[in-house]
Amino acid sequence: MKTIAPDNKNIAACGLYCGACRKFLAEKCSGCKPNKKATWCKIRSCCQENKLNTCAECSHDVRECKLFSNWISKVFAFLFNSDRSACISYIKEQGEQAFAEEMTKRKCQTIRRK
């Protein structure tokens, strides 16, 4: 099993930190970016089409984006107590590497909702 380590390559397009995911750490998933089976993810597809690493590089506000803030993401946020828009804000303000380091320190995939 891998250990959680800060690596900005393990940040998903939506702002989740794959580097702290149980499946990733158990080597059952390669992470969102290289996962060819993740074609269902519209956020990932949008970032790939627009040559962005994450939504933090987009000029649109993620809270107003219909791809980012849809009903599925709201259910996900409720179930997992996740605030992906806070993750994107953190990345915009501090950078990807600082976000990877923070998530490694917290040992979690996301910033929790308040």
Helices and strands as residue ranges (DSSP letters): G 8-10, G 18-20, H 22-25, G 38-40, H 42-49, G 55-57, G 62-64, H 71-80, H 84-94, H 96-106
